[in-house]
């Protein structure tokens, strides 16, 4: 089975989205890829198991919260 999760987070503007993605993409691994679409941050998570997808999403969101809080 393959599990794909897509998360879309809308920021205040494209500059903020790019800055956050630049910081987040350092942690991208074989399961997740992060990109910017205008002022939206898009995270694509591809895993073989649902639990692995949940963990990847949880880790990504924790990193996102850490970066956003520092702004």
C-alpha positions in Angstrom: 0.0 0.0 0.0 1.1 3.5 -0.7 0.0 6.5 1.4 0.1 10.1 0.1 -0.6 13.0 2.3 -0.7 16.6 1.1 -0.7 19.5 3.5 -1.3 23.1 2.4 -0.5 26.0 4.8 -1.4 29.5 3.8 1.1 32.2 5.0 0.6 36.0 5.0 2.5 36.4 1.8 4.9 34.7 -0.7 8.0 36.1 0.9 7.1 34.6 4.2 6.2 31.2 2.6 9.5 31.1 0.8 11.5 31.9 3.9 9.7 29.1 5.8 10.1 26.6 3.0 13.8 27.4 2.8 14.1 26.6 6.5 11.9 23.5 6.3 13.4 22.0 3.2 16.6 21.3 5.1 14.7 18.6 6.9 13.1 17.1 3.8 13.9 13.4 3.6 12.9 10.6 1.3 9.3 10.8 2.6 8.5 14.5 2.2 9.1 17.3 -0.2 8.2 20.9 0.5 7.5 23.7 -2.0 5.9 27.1 -2.4 2.9 28.0 -4.5 2.3 31.7 -4.1 1.7 32.3 -0.4 0.9 28.6 0.2 3.4 26.1 1.6 2.8 22.6 0.2 4.2 19.5 1.8 3.8 16.2 -0.1 4.4 13.1 2.1 4.7 9.7 0.4 5.0 6.6 2.6 4.3 2.9 2.5 2.3 2.8 5.7 -0.3 5.1 7.2 1.6 5.3 10.6 4.8 6.4 8.8 2.8 9.1 7.0 1.3 10.3 10.3 4.8 10.5 11.9 6.3 12.3 9.0 3.4 14.8 9.0 3.7 15.3 12.8 7.5 15.9 12.6 7.0 18.4 9.7 4.3 20.3 11.6 6.5 20.5 14.7 9.3 22.0 12.6 6.9 24.4 11.0 5.6 25.6 14.4 9.2 26.1 15.6 10.1 28.2 12.6 6.9 30.3 12.7 7.2 31.0 16.4 10.7 32.5 15.9 9.3 35.1 13.5 
